Amino acid sequence: MEFIILFLIFVILLVVLLKAKTTPPIEASYELIGPLFTPAERSFLGTLNLACDDKAVVFGKVRIADILKPQKGLNRSQWQTAFNKISSKHFDFVICNANDLSVLSVIELDDSSHNRKASIKRDELVELACKNASLKLHRFKARATYSVNEIRNTIFEITVPPETESIEVTSITPKCPKCTSELMVKTAQKGNNKGNQFLACSGFPKYRYTEEL
């Protein structure tokens, strides 16, 4: 009787193993989320690029853990806890040196969502992390219009006489005259205009409309 029970257990285990080998693995499927930036972020990015000009390079949606890391001296558990706090968070924009892409400062664009309790807690963590790392953090309020000079002076810490006039740029996104799609700020990668910024239709390659910035 004991032999029969052992034999049945052996047969069941053998069937389970054979079924596991023949069952194909389930492949995860994905889909696009949508534009990388919200309309408010995209509008601010256009003004930010104008403010930086050729002095710096702007990157968006950069993971905090790609710029900051826990300080030395922590044990393994402490290091992992500190890393987990920033691993799933990102900076809205990162300003880098145009020559070597070293990080100069980071920018957070604050809209109404930053008034939420969870967002306030997250902002406090980010500010503390930047302070500990001696990383300059600039905060700008999301609004309908931005001053190029104001942003430039804040980022590069330029002192300007109060009587100096500033240039205001509306955040209304220009449209392509051919298809009414939004025009995006791009940088020429080659040719005589390499490094220069221009406006290009977001419907590319179907529509190849461009114009000077």
N, C-alpha and C positions, 0 to 999 in steps of 0.2 A: 504493500500500500504506500509505504514511504517512497519507494522507488518511482511509483506512478506519479505522485505529487511532484517530485523533483523533475521528472521528465516533462510534465505539463508546464512547469515554471520555465524550464529550458526552452520549450517550444514557443511560449508567449514572448520571452525575451528575444528569441531569434526573429519572430515576426515583427516585433517593434523595431529592431535594428534594420531589418530589410526595408521596412516602410519608410524609415527615416532617410535611408540612402536613396530611395527612389523618388521621394517627394521633392520637387524642385524648390529652391529657396524663393521666398517672396521678395520681389524687387520693389523698393520704394519708388514712388512716382512723385514728381515735383511740378510746380507751375510757377510762372512769373508772378511776383507780388505787384509790380507796377513801377512807376517812376522812382528813381533813387531818392529824389528830393520832393518834398511837398511844395505846392506853389509858393508859399511864403519863403521857404528855404531857397528855392530856385531864384526868386527875385532878389533876395539878399546876396546870393552868390554872385550874381551879375554885378552888383555894386561893389562887392568885396574884391572882385577881380580888377575892377577899375581902380580901386583904392590901392591895391598892391602893385599894380602896373608891372614893371620888370624887377621890382625890389624883392619880391617873394613869390612863392608858388603856393596855391591854395589846394588842399585836398579835403574831401568831404566824407562823412560817415566813417571815420577811422576808429577802430577798436581801441579803447583806452589801454588794454593790456599789450597793444603793439607799441605803446609809447612809454608807459609806466610799468614798473614791476615792484614787488615787495622788497623792502630794504634788506640788506645783509644782516646776519645775526639772529634771524628767526629760526626756530626749529621747524621741522618738516610740517607739523600740524599747523603751526602759526602761519607759515608761508602759504600753505594751501588755502587757509581761511581768508587771508588777505587777498590772494589771487582771485578767489571765487567772487569776491565782492565787486571786482572790476571786469571780470572776464566777459560778461554779457552786456557791458555798457560801451557806449561810443561817444566820441566828441562830434559835435555837429560839423565843425571845420577846424582844420589844422593849418597853421601858417608856417611854411618852411623856407629856409635860406635858398635862394635861387641857384647858388653855386654848388652846395654840397647836400642840399635837402635836409639839413639838420633842423630840428624843431625849434622855432622861435617862440611861438605862443599857440594857444588854442582858443576857440570861440564857441560859445553857447548862444543860440538864438532862442530867446524866451518868448513863447506865446502863451495863450490862456491855459494850456495844459500844464504849465509849470506851477499853477496854483493848487494843483491836486496834492493831497497829503503824501502820496507815494512819490510824486515828482519832487516835492520839497525835500524829502528824505534823501532821494537820489542826488539832488543838487548839492546838498550838504556834504555828502560823501565825496563827490567829485571835487568840490572846492577844497576840502581837507587834503585829498590826495595830491592835488596840484600844489597846495601850499607846502606840504611835506617834501615834495620833489623840486621845489623852487621853480615850478613851471608857471609862466604867466598865463592867467585865464581872463579873457575878456567876455563880458556878458552884454548882449545887445537886445533891446526889446523889438519884437516883430511889429512892424508898422507899415503904413501905406507908402511912405517915401523915406529915403535915406539920404544923408549928406555924405558924399564921397570924401570930402575933406575931413569931416568929423571922424569917419571910420579910419581914414589914413592916419590922422593925428593920434588917435587912440592906440592903434596897433603899433605904430612906430614911435609913440611917446614924444610927439612933436608939440612944442609949445607955440601957439599961434596967438597974436594979438587979438583981443576981443572985437576990434573993428573990422577984422578981415572977413570978407564975405565968403560964404560957403556955397558949394554947388549942390543943389538938391536934384536927385534922380528919382523919378517915379518908378514904382515897382510893377507897373503894368507891362506885361510881357508882349513884345512886338509879334506880329503875325506875318506869315509868309504870304505875299501877294498872289502866289500861284495856287495855293491849296488851303490857306488860312490856318495852317498848322503853326505852332509856336516856333519862334526863332530861338536858337540856343547859342550861347557863347562858346566858341571853340578856338583852339590855338593851332596855327599852321605848323605841321611837323617837318616839312621839307620845302625846297624851292627858295626863291628870292625872298619870300615873306615869312620864312621860318621863324617861329617865335612870336609872330604877330597874332593878335586876336581878331576874330571876325564873327559875324552872325551867320548861322546856317540853318536851313529848314530842318525841323525835327523829323520830317517825313522822308529824309534821306534813306536809301538811295533812289526811291521813287521820284522824289523832287530834289533837284540839286541847286536850289536857289541859295545864293549867298550875297552878303553885302558887308561893307566896311562897318566896323564897330564905332 
